[in-house]
Amino acid sequence: MAQKGLKTLIRLSKWTVDEKQRILVGLQGREDEILSWIKQSEEQLKEEQRVAAEDSTGVGFSYGAFANAWLGRRQQLFAMLEMIRAEIIRAREELAEAFNELKTYELTQRERDRRAQAERDKKEQAFLDEIGLNIHRRKDKDEG
């Protein structure tokens, strides 16, 4: 019964590790999106600066409002990035914990299997020794 319970724990732990990995991959994908948005935002700022420099009378007046809005958006993106990175750290820690738990169960199972095999080997050897002893006794009996 304990054997079956441990195998169930191993299966459940593998599922947990897989789930934690999926969560981590999702968070890393979200981090990549935010980094992409930051890059696009910076490229957009450079383009606006170039346009404003070329036409200081028309677009140049509205550039100040754009720059202020851009700074606010940039702060939001970096705050989002900081939050997602904190979640990634937590997810990595949870994954490491789940992985260590799985490895503990697997090592326990491996040790139980090794002990069971050693016990089977011992019983088989005792059986073979008994057969050998009986054969030897019969030979001695037949010869004597």
N, C-alpha and C positions, 0 to 999 in steps of 0.2 A: 504493500500500500504506500509506504513512504517513497518507494522507488517511483511509482506512478505520480505521486504528488510533486516530486522534484522535477520530473519531466514536464509537468504542467507549468510549474514555476519558470522553467527555462523557456518554454514556448511563450508564456506571457511576457517574460522579460525581453525576449527577442522582439515581440510586437511593440513593447514600450520603447525600446531603443530605436526601432524603425520610425515610430511616431515622433520621437524627439528629434530624429534626424530630419524628418519632413518639416517640422516646425522651424528648425534652424535654417534649412535651405530657403524656406519661405521668407524668413526674416532677412537673410542675406540678399535675397532678390529685392526685397523692399529697400534695403540699404543701397543697392545698385541703382534703383529707380531714383531715389533722393539725390544720390551723387550725380546722376544724369540731369536731373532738374536743375541742380546747382550749376553744372557746366553750361546748360542751355541758357540759364538766366545770366550768367557772366558773359556769354557770347552775345546775348541780346543787348546787354548794357554796352558792350563795345560797339555794336552796330548803332545803337542810339547815340552814343558819343560821337561816332564818325558822322552821322547825319546831322547832328546838332552843330558840329564844327563847320560843316559845309554851308549850312543855312542858319546863321546866327540870328537873323531877324525874324524868321517864321517859327521854325521848329525849336530853335534855341531857347525861346521863352518857355516852352512847355517841358523842356528837358529837366528842369529843376523838380517839377512835380513827379516826373517819371523816376528820377533818381531817388527821391524820397520814398516813393512806393516800392522801388526796387530794393532799397535798404531794408524796409519792413519785411518784404517777402523773403529776402536773403536770411534775415534773422529767424524767420519761421522755419525755413528749410534747414538751417543749422540746428535749431532746437529739435526738429523732427529727427534729424540725423543723430543727434546726441541720445535721444530717447530710444531710437531703434538699436543703436549700438549697445546701450545698457541692456536692452532685451536680448540681444545676441549673446552678451556675456552670460546672462542668466540661463539662456537656452543651452549654451555650451556646458555650463556647470551641471545642469540637469541631465544633459546627454552623458557627460562623464560619469555622473552618479549612477545612472541607469546602466551604463556599460559595465561599470565596476560590479554592480549587483549581478548582472548577467554572468560575468566571468566567475564570480564567487559560486554561483549555482553550477556552472559548467565544471569548475574544478572539483566541487563536491561530488558531482555525478561521476566524473572521471575516476576519482578516488574510490567511490563505492563500486564502480565497475571493476576497477583493478583488484580490490579486495575480494569481490565475488569470484573473479576469474582465478585468483590465487587459491581460494577455498575449493573451487571446482578442480583445479589442478592437483591440490593436495589429496582430495578424495579419490581422484582418478589414479594417482600414484599409489595410494594405499591399496586400492583395488588391484592394480597391476602387481604390486608387491605380494599381495595375498595369493594371486594366481600363480606367481612365480614360486612362492613358498610351497604351495600345494603340488605343483609339478615336481619340485625338488623332492618333496616327501614321497611322492609316488615312485620316483626313480629309485630312491634309497630303499623303499619297501620292496620294489621289484627285484633289485639287485641283491638284497639281503636275505 
